[in-house]
Amino acid sequence: RERSQDVKKIVAALEAQGREEKNLHRKVHRPWGWYDSIDAGPRFQVKRIMVKPGASLSLQMHHHRAEHWIVVRGTAEVTNGEQVLTLTENQSTYIPVGQKHRLANPGKVPLEIIEVQSGSYLGEDDIVRLEDSYSRT
């Protein structure tokens, strides 16, 4: 407690390095579950995503990034353009830049995927929500 003022120094250092941790924790909770940003570099980012049973992310697209999704636990219902796929552990799909897509968990256990994003811009503000169960469109 006697060093609580040092938090300001840490935040300033993160800001000087252009790090997102000053605004968002590594693990971010959402109504559908959470995501954990596990690695990032120039033109790529890797996230571990958990979707609660019966939940889904918004139908969305991105102008600047493509995504690869690999199921590591559970069952995923994936909308990828006009196609709706069911993927299970060790199966994957590729979502090109500009493609509408959605991830849903139709199962009874938490769904976990690894998402690899690649592209010229990877910020969360590149999400264009087309439909959303949580009134975020």
C-alpha positions in Angstrom: 0.0 0.0 0.0 2.8 2.4 0.7 3.8 2.2 -3.0 0.4 2.7 -4.5 1.6 6.0 -6.1 4.0 3.9 -8.2 0.9 2.8 -10.3 1.1 6.1 -12.0 4.7 5.4 -13.1 3.7 2.0 -14.5 0.8 3.5 -16.4 3.1 6.2 -17.8 5.6 3.6 -18.9 2.9 1.5 -20.6 1.6 4.6 -22.4 5.1 5.6 -23.5 5.5 2.1 -25.1 2.1 2.3 -26.8 0.8 -0.7 -24.9 -2.9 -1.4 -24.7 -2.7 -2.8 -21.1 -3.2 0.7 -19.8 -6.7 0.6 -21.2 -7.6 -3.1 -21.2 -6.4 -6.0 -19.1 -5.0 -9.0 -21.0 -8.1 -11.0 -20.2 -11.3 -9.1 -21.2 -14.7 -10.2 -20.1 -17.8 -9.9 -22.4 -21.4 -11.0 -22.1 -20.7 -14.1 -24.2 -17.5 -15.1 -22.3 -14.0 -13.7 -22.5 -10.9 -13.4 -24.5 -7.2 -13.4 -23.5 -4.7 -11.7 -25.7 -1.8 -14.1 -25.5 0.7 -12.8 -28.0 1.1 -9.9 -30.5 3.6 -8.6 -33.0 3.8 -6.6 -36.1 0.7 -7.5 -38.3 -0.5 -10.3 -36.0 -2.2 -11.0 -32.7 -3.2 -14.3 -31.0 -6.2 -14.6 -28.6 -7.7 -17.4 -26.6 -11.4 -17.1 -26.7 -14.0 -18.8 -24.5 -17.7 -18.7 -25.4 -20.3 -19.7 -22.8 -22.7 -22.6 -23.7 -25.6 -21.2 -25.7 -23.9 -17.8 -26.3 -22.6 -16.2 -29.5 -20.6 -13.2 -30.6 -22.0 -10.6 -32.9 -22.3 -11.2 -36.7 -19.4 -8.9 -37.7 -16.7 -8.1 -40.3 -13.4 -6.4 -40.3 -11.9 -4.0 -42.9 -8.2 -4.6 -42.0 -7.7 -8.1 -40.7 -8.2 -11.8 -41.5 -8.7 -14.4 -38.8 -7.9 -18.1 -38.4 -9.9 -20.0 -35.7 -8.8 -23.3 -34.2 -11.2 -25.1 -31.9 -9.4 -26.5 -28.8 -12.4 -27.4 -26.7 -16.1 -27.9 -27.3 -18.2 -27.4 -30.4 -18.3 -24.2 -32.5 -21.0 -23.1 -34.8 -19.3 -20.8 -37.3 -20.9 -18.4 -39.8 -18.3 -17.7 -42.4 -19.8 -15.7 -45.2 -22.9 -17.6 -46.4 -21.6 -20.9 -45.0 -22.6 -22.2 -41.5 -20.1 -24.8 -40.2 -19.9 -27.0 -37.1 -16.4 -27.4 -35.9 -15.1 -29.6 -33.1 -11.7 -30.0 -31.4 -8.7 -29.7 -33.7 -10.8 -28.3 -36.6 -10.3 -24.8 -38.0 -11.5 -22.2 -40.4 -10.1 -19.1 -42.2 -12.0 -15.8 -42.3 -10.7 -13.4 -45.0 -10.7 -9.7 -44.7 -14.2 -8.2 -45.2 -16.0 -11.5 -44.7 -19.0 -11.5 -42.4 -18.6 -14.0 -39.6 -19.9 -15.2 -36.2 -18.8 -17.6 -33.5 -21.4 -19.4 -31.4 -21.4 -22.2 -28.9 -24.4 -24.6 -29.4 -23.0 -27.1 -26.9 -23.3 -27.7 -23.1 -19.6 -27.1 -22.3 -17.6 -23.9 -22.7 -16.2 -23.5 -26.2 -12.5 -22.5 -26.5 -10.7 -21.4 -29.6 -7.4 -19.9 -30.5 -7.8 -17.0 -32.9 -4.9 -15.8 -35.0 -5.5 -12.3 -36.4 -3.3 -11.0 -39.3 -3.5 -7.7 -41.1 -2.5 -4.1 -41.4 -4.6 -3.0 -38.3 -5.7 -5.2 -35.4 -7.5 -2.7 -33.1 -10.9 -3.6 -31.5 -12.4 -0.6 -33.2 -12.2 -2.4 -36.6 -15.2 -4.5 -35.6 -18.3 -3.7 -37.7 -21.2 -5.3 -36.0 -24.0 -6.4 -38.3 -26.2 -8.2 -35.7 -25.7 -8.4 -32.0 -27.6 -10.2 -29.2 -26.3 -7.7 -26.6 -27.5 -4.4 -28.2 -24.0 -3.2 -29.3 -24.8 -2.6 -33.0 
